[in-house]
């Protein structure tokens, strides 16, 4: 078994090497699982006891090492605020959960291998894997950061067809090539010819080159419809760990104004400020927002920009007479709901709010409600509210007076392709990502988060204007190219004339069709696992 574990570790190393932000390395994903598949096949055909457990362990080892090496910044971020022991305990949740689900997919694959031919078993493996990725973006502990299709964010020129399939098309592509490469290697090493080697070589080359060729042609020929809008993104660079310790909300606002004016033009239509940029001690009551000095100051700032709108993150709350949600808490004679929100302010008296829906487990919401209530003391120190933030049930587009629709995507939400497409379906002509990546310090987390936004641009053919408190802020065009970007941990503001778009891509219209097919594959595979006697 020692050699098998080394093969599993080799897969983990190749997958980590292929993962963003290492540029142009993502092609390694197309062979990253081959060593693991070889190790699993050696167990299937070998004289081992408890084969299912051993395959589970091999797959878990690969997933754990690959995941931990790629998202180590989760621990790094927490350790900047919590003790090392507590940080490690919390970080083990994202480090272990996805690998456990990955290993379960391989365990089910082994069960299929005992009953069916290898072809049906591979169909089950791919279906189970995509099913795991879908589950991991949908349940209470959702963390779709490591969805396989995200791995091409560092080489977006070869996945322009995400405008049809979304990132799950990338997951499917990776698995198809890995399986074909494994079959070729295994037959050659074992000197067998179940499938002609020439046929396999042709299949491997075609499966790699056809999608890449289609993508390169799409990338080279794609032309944006000219529909300009002048946008400014602002990066105030305020340390989130000491926000109210060294800078007041008033000083923060003045910094935002100064940076905005530095990059603004007379025809600027949107000033994009980062997550929680607008704040006040005790939060801001949304119903009475117009009476706050910050609102009046923003109106005064916009007087110099007749077409201007401020789209900003805001720390807000609302009061209710009854506990209408599980996150509403008693507050005097009322109940209060706290929000991590976005707001759009223009020269009119209309104020539009959107409340972040995809909340970070533990930090912004308590997953599975009362079941994990005992963990509240661990989470309460890490930048959120232990009772959980309120949320909107679905995305909402914020509209300027001119009719331009912006998608106010708040931080973590930008990882969800299907969620972002809902903004576009509702009329968003560009995507505004407001985020605060300063929690992670100078780690690869901030770079991965930026790279993933490129995929949202491709899926929907929308520009992305990204305002990150400490960086990296920037503009991404409809092909996924980063047109401008700021440096990390410096105050900055940049201006860009983007092209608005109203056309809908195939992906925007139909969503994650690959997932729907994979779920059918899961059902079919589970049917194959039912013993014949009980059918």
C-alpha positions, -999 to 999 in steps of 0.1 A, spaced: 0 0 0 29 24 5 33 29 -32 -4 36 -35 -3 63 -9 27 79 -27 6 79 -59 -22 96 -40 2 122 -28 15 127 -63 -20 134 -75 -24 160 -47 9 177 -56 0 179 -93 -35 192 -85 -21 219 -62 5 229 -88 -24 233 -113 -45 255 -90 -48 293 -92 -30 316 -88 -1 298 -105 -5 311 -141 -11 288 -171 -6 257 -150 -42 245 -151 -36 221 -180 -21 198 -153 -56 193 -140 -62 172 -171 -38 145 -158 -39 153 -121 -61 124 -111 -42 98 -131 -19 87 -103 -48 84 -79 -68 64 -104 -38 41 -108 -36 36 -70 -73 29 -68 -71 3 -96 -42 -14 -79 -63 -18 -48 -93 -30 -69 -73 -57 -86 -49 -65 -56 -52 -90 -28 -62 -65 -1 -86 -67 28 -112 -39 33 -107 -26 -2 -134 0 1 -118 15 32 -85 17 15 -99 34 -16 -117 59 6 -84 66 25 -65 71 -7 -90 96 -21 -93 114 12 -55 118 13 -54 133 -21 -83 156 -14 -70 167 20 -35 175 9 -46 193 -23 -73 213 -5 -52 223 25 -23 234 3 -47 254 -19 -68 271 8 -42 273 36 -51 309 39 -83 299 58 -61 290 88 -38 320 82 -67 344 83 -81 330 116 -48 328 132 -43 365 128 -72 370 153 -77 337 172 -53 314 190 -35 288 169 -55 259 184 -89 274 179 -79 286 144 -68 251 135 -100 235 148 -121 259 127 -99 256 96 -102 218 97 -138 221 87 -132 234 52 -99 214 50 -117 181 57 -153 184 44 -147 185 7 -121 157 9 -146 135 28 -172 141 0 -145 134 -26 -136 101 -9 -173 91 -7 -175 95 -45 -146 71 -49 -161 47 -24 -193 46 -44 -172 41 -75 -157 10 -59 -191 -4 -51 -200 0 -88 -168 -17 -99 -178 -48 -79 -211 -50 -98 -206 -34 -132 -181 -29 -160 -155 -2 -157 -173 21 -182 -205 22 -161 -184 27 -130 -166 57 -145 -200 72 -154 -209 68 -118 -176 83 -105 -180 115 -127 -217 118 -117 -210 113 -80 -181 139 -82 -202 166 -98 -230 157 -74 -206 163 -45 -196 197 -60 -232 207 -63 -240 196 -27 -210 216 -15 -224 248 -30 -259 242 -17 -259 230 19 -254 248 52 -216 243 50 -213 255 14 -178 262 3 -175 258 -35 -141 273 -37 -125 241 -49 -150 232 -76 -127 216 -103 -139 239 -131 -126 269 -111 -91 257 -117 -91 272 -152 -95 307 -138 -57 311 -143 -59 302 -180 -93 316 -190 -85 317 -227 -91 280 -231 -125 279 -214 -145 305 -232 -172 279 -237 -181 284 -200 -206 309 -216 -225 276 -225 -217 252 -197 -204 272 -167 -177 258 -145 -192 224 -142 -184 219 -179 -148 223 -168 -152 197 -141 -166 173 -168 -137 180 -192 -111 174 -165 -126 140 -156 -130 129 -192 -94 135 -201 -81 120 -168 -101 88 -174 -89 84 -210 -53 91 -199 -56 66 -171 -70 39 -195 -41 45 -219 -15 43 -191 -30 13 -174 -33 -8 -206 2 1 -216 17 -7 -182 -3 -40 -179 2 -49 -216 -35 -53 -223 -56 -41 -253 -93 -39 -241 -94 -6 -261 -71 0 -290 -42 23 -279 -44 42 -311 -81 49 -305 -73 61 -270 -46 84 -282 -70 99 -308 -97 102 -281 -73 119 -257 -60 144 -283 -95 152 -295 -109 156 -260 -81 181 -252 -78 200 -284 -114 203 -296 -126 223 -265 -94 243 -265 -96 251 -302 -132 261 -299 -123 284 -270 -93 300 -287 -115 308 -317 -142 322 -295 -116 343 -276 -100 357 -307 -133 365 -325 -154 378 -296 -163 414 -300 -180 435 -274 -210 456 -284 -201 492 -278 -223 506 -250 -199 526 -228 -203 535 -192 -176 553 -171 -169 535 -138 -146 542 -108 -136 515 -83 -121 526 -50 -97 507 -27 -95 526 6 -71 500 22 -85 500 57 -72 471 79 -103 451 88 -88 438 120 -85 473 135 -112 492 116 -127 511 145 -95 510 165 -77 536 144 -101 551 119 -136 565 125 -164 560 100 -162 597 92 -125 595 84 -132 564 63 -158 583 43 -134 612 37 -108 587 23 -134 573 0 -144 607 -13 -108 617 -19 -99 585 -38 -131 587 -58 -124 623 -69 -89 614 -78 -101 589 -105 -135 605 -114 -145 621 -147 -174 645 -153 -194 617 -169 -186 590 -143 -218 570 -137 -208 546 -109 -185 549 -80 -179 513 -66 -169 512 -29 -160 479 -11 -178 457 13 -189 475 46 -174 508 33 -203 527 47 -207 522 84 -215 539 117 -210 529 153 -239 506 161 -247 501 124 -271 520 101 -308 517 103 -320 513 67 -354 529 73 -338 561 87 -307 561 64 -316 594 48 -312 611 82 -277 599 87 -249 625 80 -231 599 58 -261 599 34 -261 637 32 -224 638 26 -227 614 -3 -254 635 -18 -231 665 -16 -203 645 -32 -225 635 -61 -235 671 -69 -203 673 -90 -213 643 -110 -247 647 -126 -249 611 -138 -232 597 -107 -243 568 -84 -225 554 -54 -227 516 -51 -212 505 -19 -211 479 8 -228 489 40 -232 476 75 -269 480 82 -299 467 102 -337 468 102 -362 467 131 -393 445 131 -422 440 155 -419 402 154 -392 376 150 -400 370 113 -368 350 107 -345 327 128 -318 354 127 -339 382 141 -330 389 178 -347 409 205 -338 445 206 -358 465 232 -394 463 222 -385 452 187 -365 426 169 -333 435 149 -319 420 118 -283 427 109 -272 428 73 -240 427 53 -255 447 25 -250 468 -6 -267 501 -12 -271 523 -43 -273 561 -37 -280 587 -64 -292 623 -66 -328 613 -61 -344 604 -28 -345 567 -38 -322 544 -19 -319 507 -29 -306 480 -7 -295 444 -13 -287 420 15 -260 395 10 -275 360 5 -246 336 3 -232 340 38 -199 325 50 -206 295 73 -196 303 109 -186 339 103 -219 352 89 -243 324 96 -246 295 119 -248 264 97 -276 240 104 -291 263 130 -293 249 166 -274 217 157 -241 236 158 -250 262 184 -223 249 207 -197 263 183 -208 300 187 -180 309 211 -155 298 184 -170 319 157 -180 350 176 -145 366 174 -141 363 137 -157 394 122 -193 383 122 -224 379 143 -230 346 160 -267 350 156 -263 352 119 -269 379 94 -303 384 77 -303 377 40 -323 383 8 -340 351 -6 -327 359 -41 -305 384 -60 -318 419 -68 -304 443 -94 -296 479 -83 -307 504 -110 -292 539 -117 -316 567 -126 -304 563 -162 -317 527 -162 -283 509 -160 -286 477 -140 -257 466 -117 -253 432 -100 -243 440 -64 -223 408 -58 -209 408 -22 -176 390 -16 -182 353 -12 -212 354 -36 -189 358 -66 -179 321 -63 -215 310 -72 -218 310 -110 -255 300 -109 -263 327 -84 -245 355 -103 -264 345 -135 -296 352 -117 -286 389 -114 -280 389 -152 -314 373 -159 -330 401 -139 -314 428 -160 -278 434 -147 -257 449 -175 -224 446 -155 -213 429 -124 -200 449 -94 -181 428 -69 -177 446 -35 -154 426 -12 -130 428 17 -102 403 12 -80 419 39 -90 392 64 -67 367 45 -37 390 46 -12 387 17 -20 351 8 -31 334 -24 -67 336 -12 -71 372 -25 -56 362 -59 -79 332 -63 -109 353 -54 -99 378 -82 -93 350 -107 -127 334 -101 -144 366 -110 -130 362 -145 -152 331 -149 -183 351 -140 -174 375 -167 -171 347 -193 -202 329 -182 -225 359 -186 -204 381 -210 -205 410 -185 -178 433 -174 -168 430 -138 -159 460 -117 -143 448 -85 -138 470 -55 -118 453 -27 -110 471 5 -73 462 6 -70 448 -29 -69 434 -54 -94 457 -72 -98 459 -109 -118 456 -141 -124 424 -161 -138 425 -196 -164 402 -212 -137 377 -223 -123 374 -188 -92 396 -193 -81 417 -164 -79 450 -181 -68 470 -150 -58 460 -115 -45 476 -83 -16 466 -61 -22 448 -28 -25 468 5 -23 503 -9 -50 530 -12 -60 533 -48 -87 542 -73 -90 535 -110 -113 545 -138 -124 524 -167 -149 529 -196 -167 495 -197 -192 482 -222 -226 474 -208 -243 443 -223 -279 432 -224 -275 400 -244 -279 366 -226 -255 338 -230 -266 301 -232 -253 296 -197 -273 326 -184 -304 312 -200 -302 276 -190 -279 275 -160 -259 244 -148 -272 219 -174 -241 197 -166 -252 194 -130 -287 183 -140 -273 156 -162 -249 145 -135 -277 142 -110 -295 119 -134 -263 100 -136 -262 97 -98 -298 84 -97 -289 58 -124 -258 48 -106 -276 43 -74 -301 21 -92 -272 0 -105 -260 -4 -68 -293 -20 -58 -287 -57 -53 -305 -78 -80 -325 -98 -54 -344 -67 -42 -353 -53 -76 
